[in-house]
């Protein structure tokens, strides 16, 4: 072996070695950032596709629960999931802009005003979603029982639908004897929708899950809002940021349990959507972490 051809680290120019190492580090970091951005925007795109599915799903359910004469609030309640998803989209992209896309200098007073206005509208819609979920639960807790002995076949021709596990089926002569396992029937919320005791139990459980889910997401997004405010003031570490991260992780764990519940109930799209949203907001968490690294570097002397 020709030892003279090997680089001698003791004879190399220290400045040149440092520049080469920095260049290699920058190239590696750039490649990692490119991969992260590709994954992030893939998740965002899939979420947008899911939103289209939810609009269709709400429309399909509304065919059984809405009348043209119903007030606006009831229409909004029926499309609560679609409205909720749209509000989450807006918040997600606001956070993406604040924590990654826009620099501090680019955040003008007008842009900040627009961001705050959109944010207030989003939270108003999200609070409406929570109201809609509670309204649904209360409806399911105050159902009207049909007279003893009434069967689904007695309701044929009256435009009633049978509800089981979020699925609506129009009652007709061909299916009235097979939709229910029997027992007492209940009318839900004054709509032309009925279910039996088993169906009522399932719907109440799903309504409770919806309430827990939206509450968990609201807490997560409020924590992100607070961390953004703290980091805008130049803070990159401390008990608040640390415990906020712990609580966020715990809430993600709750949401993963909810995703498993959706799978158990056969709602695979809902579980998929849950996982995508966790991925979307985990990307925001990643942005916040990179931002903290930048703050820490900027405060190091020299």
N, C-alpha and C positions, 0 to 999 in steps of 0.2 A: 504493500500500500504506500502511496506517495503522501506522506504526512504533510508535506508542504502545501498540498492542495486543499487541506482541511482548514476552515476558518478558525482562527485562534481568538477566542473571546477576550484574551488579555491584550491583544494587539489591535482589536477593532476600535474604530472611533465611537466613543460612548454616545455622542450625539446622534450619529447615524443609526446606531442600534436602537436607540430610544424612538427615533422617528419611524423606523421599520416596524417596531413592536406596536406603536400607536396606530400606524396604517393598517396593520393586520387586525388589530382590535376593532377599529372603525369598520373595516370590511365585514367582519364577523357580526358586529352589532347591526349593521345595515341589512345583512341577510336575515338575521333573526327578526328584525322589525318588519321586513317585507313578508315573512311567513305569518307573523302575528296579524298583520293587516289583512292578508288574504283570508285567514281563518275568521277574523272578526266580521268582515264584510260578507262572507259566505253565510255566517249566522244571521246577520241582519237581513239578508235577502230571503233566507228561509222563513224568517219571522214574517216578512211581508207576504209571502205566499200563504202562510198560516192565517194571516188576517183575512185574506180573501175567503178562505174556508169558513171562518167564523161568521163573516157577513152572510154567507149562504146558509149556514147552520141556524143563525138567528132568524133569517127570513123564513126558513122551513118551519121552525117552531111557531113563528108568528101567524102562520096560516091557520093554526089551531086555537090561538089565544087572543087574536086582535080582530076588532071590527073597525070599519072605516070611520065610525062615529066616536071611537074611543079618544079620550083626551091625549094631548101631546106627552104628558108624563108617563102614561101607560105605554105609549109607543117607545119612549126612551127606555123604560124598564125592560121591554121585550128585546130591545137591541143593546142592552147593557154591556154584553160581552164585546160586541163590535166597537162600541164607543170607548170602552175600557182599553182595548188593544190599541186603538188609535191614539189615545192619550199617552199610553206607555211608549208608543213609538216616538211621539213628539219629545217626551222627556229623555228618552234614550239618546236621541240625536242632539238634544241640547247639551247633555252631559258629554257626548262625544266631541262636540265643538269646544266646550269649555275646558275639557281635560286633555285634549289632544290636538285638535285642528287649529284652534285660534291661540295666538300668543297673547300675553297680557297687553301688549301695545295695540293689538288689533281689536281689543274689546273697548270700543268707543262708548260714549254715554248713550247714543241712540241704540246701538246694538244691545247694550245692557237693558235698556228700557223694553226693547222688543222681546228679549229673552224672559224678562220678568213677567211681561204680559202673557206670553204663551204659557209660561210655567203656572201662573195663577189659573188660567183657563183649564190646563191639564189637571190640576189638583181639584178643581171644581167638578170635572167629569169623573175623576176617580172617587171622590166623595159620593157622587151620585151612584156610582157602581156599588159602593158599600151599602148605600140606602136601598138600592134595587135588590141586593142579595138579602138584606134583612127583611125587606117587604115580602120577598118570595118565601122566606122561612116563616114569617108570621102568617102568610096565607096558608101554608101547609100545616100550621098549628091551629088554624081556625076553619077547618073544613066542615062542610055540611054533609051529614050522613043521609043517604037515601032511606026510604022506609024499608023496614025489614021484609026480606023476600024479593026485593027488586034485583033483577039480573041484568047483565049487559044486553041480553036479547030484548029486554023490555025497552031499551033505549034506541033500538034500530030505527033509522029514519028521522032522528031528531038532531042530527049533525054533531053528536057527541064523539069525542076522541078519548081513547084509553091511554093513560100515561104510565110508563114503566121504565125506570132507569134512563130518563131523559128522552125516551123515544115515544112519539105520538103515533097512534094508529087509529084511523077513522073506524068507528064501530059499524059493521054491516052484518047482514044475515049470514055471510060466509064465515066470519071470524068470531062472532059474538060468544060462541060457546067455548072458545079455546083461549081467548086473551087473558082471562082471569082464572086463578086457581079456586075461586069461590069465596064466599064470605061476604061481609058488609062492603058496600060501595060508598065512595065519598066523592063529592063534587068540590073542585078546587077553585077558590077565589071567585065564585060566581061565573066562571067561564064554562064553556061547553066541554069541560075536561073532567074525566073521572078516573079514579084508580081504586085499588083494593087496599087492604091493610098492609100487605107485603110491599106493594108499590109505594104507599105513603111512607113507610119506614125508610125505604131506599131514597126517596126524594128528599126527606128531611135530612138524612145523612149527607147527601150531596150538597144540600144548601148550607149545612154547617161547614163543610169542607171549603165551599166558595168563600164564606165569611173569613175563615182562618187564613185562606190563601191571600185574599186581597189585603188583609190586615198585615200579614208578614211582608208583602211587597211594599206596602206603604211605609212600614218601619225601615225597610232596607233603603228606600229612596230618600227618606228623610235623613238617615245616617249619611248617605252619600252627599246630600246637600250640605250638611254640617261640616263634613270633611273638606269639601270644596272651599267653603268659607274660611276654614282654618288654614288650609294650604295657600289660599290667596293672600293670607297675611304673612306668608313666609315660614310657616311652621311645618317641619317635615317629620317630627317625632313627638312622642309624649303619651301620657296615659289615655287621653281621649281618643287619639287615632288608634292606639293599640286595642283598647276595649271595643271600639267601634268595629274594628276588623273581626274580633272574636264574636261579637253579637251577630254580625253579618253572616259569618260562617255558620253559626248555629241556626239562623233563619233559613239559610240555603239547605241545611240538613232537614229542616221541617218541610221545605218545599219538595225535597227529594222523596220524603215519605208520602207526601200528597201525590207526587207523580206515580209512585208505586200503587197507591190507592186507585188512581185512575186506571192503571193497567188491570188491577184486580176486578174493577167494574167493567172492563172491556172498552174503555174510552182511550184507545191508543193514541189518537191524535192529540187529545188533551195532555197526555203524559209527554208526548214528543214536544208539544208547545212549551210545557213547563221546563223541560230540559234546555230548549233553545233560549228561553228568557233568562234562565240561570247563566247560560253561556254568554248572552248579550251583556248582562250586567257584570259578569265576571270580567269581561273585556274592559268595562269602565273602571273596575277595580284595578286592573292591570295598568290602565292609563294613569290612575291616581298614584300607583306605586312608582311608575317611571317619573312622574312629576315630582314626587318626594325625593327621588334620587337626584334630580336636577337641582332642587332647592338645596339639598345637602351639599352638593358639589359647589354651588354658588357661594355658600357660606364658609367654605374652607379657605383659610388665608393663603395668599400666594397664588 
